[in-house]
């Protein structure tokens, strides 16, 4: 209880957002680590008092004081103290530390024991992820926790016992812990899906090695104590029902996330950045970065720190584009999300991302097609071959996700929306996409790299030839007699720099490796190359066997929709061998929250 007595009692009762933020700030900037139990109890109390059993009326709005500050039901010091004492009593009264030795670092047996204490005290009737069960407030008042809540409670329990080495590891739909002097050990402490409690205490290596999205190929967000505060704040759920949020709860979450952002504790946490961006889109704060900037920041974080193994930063951003009718950008970002999922093998544990991708394919994209197929929108993205290429790349990633997996992904429910969408692009638009799938190899491991290098050389030659022909056709004899300055600049740069493979293959990124866009864009070669690129057909490499098998059908003047459906749903393509794996293990993600698409 010593930790709780250090809390400034004068802040209580907590009855507005400012007082909650003030308490969090004191915990986050203090000399000691923030107290997870205390902060989880507080946000859980605020969330539950404003969402659970609340009667919603047509005139229901947030209650504000005379200055317009949203108010919350008063939270008294004595209530928080009582709940805090109860958690300490549960943990300390159930665990005899003398049997675990005198090391200041936790052991697997200790972590397992703490998780047993939490698990065995839960109500047995609800093992599903329902709203508002992620905080210690829910645990201490109703003996209920969702899977994230169990993991958080275990870490908070270890903190109560004095073990500062036990930390949360978060994927995009699962949580476990790391521990040891250097965080070198991992342990399951909660369940996922329909009751995997028997895994508690085990390492997560099997999940990582199976290439399941649930374990993000060894790149979870491994939290510091301050990032664990960000996790419990990011896990706040403002929802009243399927369609309405409690404005006050969303405001509390938004202000706390900005506090954590300002203190630098979101810089390694892509999903928390995505949550903050969502909140900013709904209620922009003056003087703060735009939500579009935050969405992009989350993507850059996932790319730089987590080897681009996270899907949700892209689906967050794509959802923003979709809501703002930026359909071409949405198509491209969904394709980028699919480029991440292609790195995994599908398993039944991946239900959440499966549902997300299926919603995109079977609801959001068809809705876009319906919108742009009528009225003044009829000549928009349907005449854009790049959008068609993005669509194919999206499905190619899903097909490759299926390859090497024990469970098929695609069925007729996927095929029908795909063929309907493809049919909206006429043959002239589809023919402008150059599919290079035949150059990727015959599916054997090790072929891709050499063939990609061949593609790079081919692409480079095409660009130079296009530049030459463009200049020659407009310059007559003078053009033929000497090279255009832009060609000279480009070829000179080629001798000094390595051409960027992504740019050569599919037009992504910068022309040269290690060259900032602003440096190259100012050159005559850069200007000319951009002009040429806009005139060339989009290049697309298909990696999955299913989509490569569809190449001729996809580009045919008259679509054979039946044949496309058969090829897409063919189960014989599923077991094509394991993907080449990249054994770089890193760290780093987020608890799942309600999505706003």
ChimeraX attribute file (.defattr): number of C-alpha atoms within 10 A of each C-alpha:
attribute: neighborCount
match mode: 1-to-1
recipient: residues
	/A:1	11
	/A:2	6
	/A:3	11
	/A:4	15
	/A:5	9
	/A:6	9
	/A:7	15
	/A:8	11
	/A:9	13
	/A:10	8
	/A:11	15
	/A:12	17
	/A:13	16
	/A:14	22
	/A:15	17
	/A:16	21
	/A:17	20
	/A:18	17
	/A:19	14
	/A:20	23
	/A:21	19
	/A:22	15
	/A:23	18
	/A:24	22
	/A:25	16
	/A:26	13
	/A:27	21
	/A:28	20
	/A:29	12
	/A:30	10
	/A:31	8
	/A:32	9
	/A:33	14
	/A:34	20
	/A:35	19
	/A:36	23
	/A:37	25
	/A:38	23
	/A:39	23
	/A:40	24
	/A:41	23
	/A:42	23
	/A:43	23
	/A:44	23
	/A:45	20
	/A:46	24
	/A:47	25
	/A:48	21
	/A:49	16
	/A:50	21
	/A:51	21
	/A:52	13
	/A:53	9
	/A:54	11
	/A:55	9
	/A:56	12
	/A:57	7
	/A:58	5
	/A:59	6
	/A:60	9
	/A:61	12
	/A:62	16
	/A:63	15
	/A:64	13
	/A:65	10
	/A:66	7
	/A:67	6
	/A:68	9
	/A:69	14
	/A:70	20
	/A:71	17
	/A:72	21
	/A:73	14
	/A:74	13
	/A:75	18
	/A:76	14
	/A:77	16
	/A:78	12
	/A:79	13
	/A:80	19
	/A:81	15
	/A:82	11
	/A:83	20
	/A:84	22
	/A:85	14
	/A:86	12
	/A:87	22
	/A:88	17
	/A:89	13
	/A:90	15
	/A:91	20
	/A:92	15
	/A:93	9
	/A:94	13
	/A:95	15
	/A:96	11
	/A:97	11
	/A:98	7
	/A:99	9
	/A:100	13
	/A:101	10
	/A:102	9
	/A:103	8
	/A:104	12
	/A:105	17
	/A:106	23
	/A:107	17
	/A:108	18
	/A:109	12
	/A:110	19
	/A:111	25
	/A:112	17
	/A:113	20
	/A:114	22
	/A:115	24
	/A:116	18
	/A:117	16
	/A:118	22
	/A:119	22
	/A:120	10
	/A:121	13
	/A:122	17
	/A:123	13
	/A:124	10
	/A:125	7
	/A:126	11
	/A:127	17
	/A:128	14
	/A:129	16
	/A:130	12
	/A:131	19
	/A:132	23
	/A:133	25
	/A:134	27
	/A:135	30
	/A:136	31
	/A:137	29
	/A:138	20
	/A:139	24
	/A:140	19
	/A:141	10
	/A:142	12
	/A:143	17
	/A:144	26
	/A:145	30
	/A:146	23
	/A:147	24
	/A:148	28
	/A:149	25
	/A:150	26
	/A:151	27
	/A:152	31
	/A:153	26
	/A:154	28
	/A:155	30
	/A:156	29
	/A:157	25
	/A:158	22
	/A:159	19
	/A:160	20
	/A:161	16
	/A:162	13
	/A:163	21
	/A:164	20
	/A:165	20
	/A:166	29
	/A:167	27
	/A:168	29
	/A:169	27
	/A:170	30
	/A:171	27
	/A:172	26
	/A:173	22
	/A:174	25
	/A:175	29
	/A:176	30
	/A:177	27
	/A:178	24
	/A:179	22
	/A:180	18
	/A:181	12
	/A:182	9
	/A:183	14
	/A:184	8
	/A:185	16
	/A:186	22
	/A:187	22
	/A:188	25
	/A:189	32
	/A:190	28
	/A:191	22
	/A:192	20
	/A:193	15
	/A:194	9
	/A:195	11
	/A:196	12
	/A:197	15
	/A:198	11
	/A:199	15
	/A:200	20
	/A:201	22
	/A:202	15
	/A:203	18
	/A:204	19
	/A:205	13
	/A:206	11
	/A:207	16
	/A:208	17
	/A:209	13
	/A:210	16
	/A:211	22
	/A:212	23
	/A:213	31
	/A:214	27
	/A:215	28
	/A:216	32
	/A:217	28
	/A:218	25
	/A:219	24
	/A:220	28
	/A:221	26
	/A:222	25
	/A:223	25
	/A:224	17
	/A:225	23
	/A:226	20
	/A:227	22
	/A:228	23
	/A:229	26
	/A:230	24
	/A:231	24
	/A:232	23
	/A:233	24
	/A:234	23
	/A:235	25
	/A:236	27
	/A:237	23
	/A:238	24
	/A:239	21
	/A:240	20
	/A:241	11
	/A:242	7
	/A:243	7
	/A:244	10
	/A:245	15
	/A:246	20
	/A:247	18
	/A:248	24
	/A:249	25
	/A:250	19
	/A:251	16
	/A:252	24
	/A:253	27
	/A:254	24
	/A:255	19
	/A:256	24
	/A:257	25
	/A:258	18
	/A:259	19
	/A:260	22
	/A:261	17
	/A:262	11
	/A:263	14
	/A:264	12
	/A:265	22
	/A:266	23
	/A:267	17
	/A:268	22
	/A:269	26
	/A:270	29
	/A:271	31
	/A:272	28
	/A:273	30
	/A:274	27
	/A:275	27
	/A:276	23
	/A:277	27
	/A:278	24
	/A:279	20
	/A:280	19
	/A:281	15
	/A:282	10
	/A:283	14
	/A:284	15
	/A:285	15
	/A:286	8
	/A:287	6
	/A:288	11
	/A:289	12
	/A:290	14
	/A:291	24
	/A:292	16
	/A:293	13
	/A:294	24
	/A:295	25
	/A:296	19
	/A:297	18
	/A:298	28
	/A:299	23
	/A:300	15
	/A:301	21
	/A:302	26
	/A:303	15
	/A:304	10
	/A:305	19
	/A:306	24
	/A:307	19
	/A:308	21
	/A:309	26
	/A:310	28
	/A:311	22
	/A:312	23
	/A:313	29
	/A:314	25
	/A:315	26
	/A:316	27
	/A:317	26
	/A:318	27
	/A:319	22
	/A:320	22
	/A:321	19
	/A:322	19
	/A:323	12
	/A:324	10
	/A:325	14
	/A:326	14
	/A:327	21
	/A:328	21
	/A:329	17
	/A:330	26
	/A:331	27
	/A:332	21
	/A:333	22
	/A:334	27
	/A:335	26
	/A:336	21
	/A:337	27
	/A:338	24
	/A:339	22
	/A:340	22
	/A:341	28
	/A:342	24
	/A:343	23
	/A:344	27
	/A:345	21
	/A:346	28
	/A:347	20
	/A:348	14
	/A:349	18
	/A:350	17
	/A:351	14
	/A:352	16
	/A:353	18
	/A:354	17
	/A:355	11
	/A:356	13
	/A:357	20
	/A:358	17
	/A:359	15
	/A:360	20
	/A:361	22
	/A:362	17
	/A:363	12
	/A:364	17
	/A:365	21
	/A:366	17
	/A:367	14
	/A:368	19
	/A:369	20
	/A:370	14
	/A:371	14
	/A:372	19
	/A:373	17
	/A:374	10
	/A:375	8
	/A:376	9
	/A:377	13
	/A:378	14
	/A:379	12
	/A:380	12
	/A:381	19
	/A:382	22
	/A:383	16
	/A:384	16
	/A:385	21
	/A:386	22
	/A:387	24
	/A:388	25
	/A:389	23
	/A:390	22
	/A:391	21
	/A:392	22
	/A:393	26
	/A:394	25
	/A:395	26
	/A:396	24
	/A:397	25
	/A:398	27
	/A:399	25
	/A:400	29
	/A:401	27
	/A:402	27
	/A:403	26
	/A:404	19
	/A:405	22
	/A:406	13
	/A:407	15
	/A:408	21
	/A:409	21
	/A:410	18
	/A:411	14
	/A:412	13
	/A:413	13
	/A:414	18
	/A:415	21
	/A:416	16
	/A:417	17
	/A:418	22
	/A:419	19
	/A:420	13
	/A:421	21
	/A:422	20
	/A:423	16
	/A:424	16
	/A:425	20
	/A:426	17
	/A:427	16
	/A:428	13
	/A:429	18
	/A:430	23
	/A:431	16
	/A:432	18
	/A:433	21
	/A:434	17
	/A:435	21
	/A:436	17
	/A:437	19
	/A:438	15
	/A:439	18
	/A:440	22
	/A:441	17
	/A:442	12
	/A:443	14
	/A:444	13
	/A:445	12
	/A:446	10
	/A:447	13
	/A:448	17
	/A:449	12
	/A:450	13
	/A:451	15
	/A:452	19
	/A:453	13
	/A:454	14
	/A:455	19
	/A:456	20
	/A:457	15
	/A:458	13
	/A:459	19
	/A:460	18
	/A:461	13
	/A:462	14
	/A:463	16
	/A:464	16
	/A:465	13
	/A:466	17
	/A:467	22
	/A:468	17
	/A:469	14
	/A:470	15
	/A:471	19
	/A:472	18
	/A:473	11
	/A:474	11
	/A:475	14
	/A:476	10
	/A:477	10
	/A:478	12
	/A:479	16
	/A:480	15
	/A:481	10
	/A:482	11
	/A:483	15
	/A:484	19
	/A:485	12
	/A:486	19
	/A:487	20
	/A:488	14
	/A:489	15
	/A:490	20
	/A:491	14
	/A:492	12
	/A:493	16
	/A:494	14
	/A:495	9
	/A:496	9
	/A:497	14
	/A:498	13
	/A:499	20
	/A:500	18
	/A:501	22
	/A:502	16
	/A:503	17
	/A:504	23
	/A:505	21
	/A:506	15
	/A:507	18
	/A:508	11
	/A:509	14
	/A:510	20
	/A:511	26
	/A:512	20
	/A:513	14
	/A:514	11
	/A:515	15
	/A:516	12
	/A:517	13
	/A:518	10
	/A:519	9
	/A:520	17
	/A:521	17
	/A:522	10
	/A:523	14
	/A:524	17
	/A:525	22
	/A:526	21
	/A:527	13
	/A:528	18
	/A:529	21
	/A:530	14
	/A:531	12
	/A:532	15
	/A:533	14
	/A:534	10
	/A:535	10
	/A:536	14
	/A:537	15
	/A:538	20
	/A:539	17
	/A:540	19
	/A:541	22
	/A:542	23
	/A:543	23
	/A:544	24
	/A:545	23
	/A:546	24
	/A:547	25
	/A:548	20
	/A:549	16
	/A:550	17
	/A:551	18
	/A:552	12
	/A:553	17
	/A:554	24
	/A:555	20
	/A:556	14
	/A:557	13
	/A:558	11
	/A:559	17
	/A:560	13
	/A:561	18
	/A:562	12
	/A:563	12
	/A:564	21
	/A:565	20
	/A:566	13
	/A:567	19
	/A:568	25
	/A:569	20
	/A:570	14
	/A:571	16
	/A:572	10
	/A:573	19
	/A:574	22
	/A:575	14
	/A:576	16
	/A:577	13
	/A:578	13
	/A:579	19
	/A:580	11
	/A:581	11
	/A:582	8
	/A:583	9
	/A:584	9
	/A:585	13
	/A:586	15
	/A:587	19
	/A:588	25
	/A:589	29
	/A:590	32
	/A:591	22
	/A:592	19
	/A:593	17
	/A:594	13
	/A:595	11
	/A:596	12
	/A:597	15
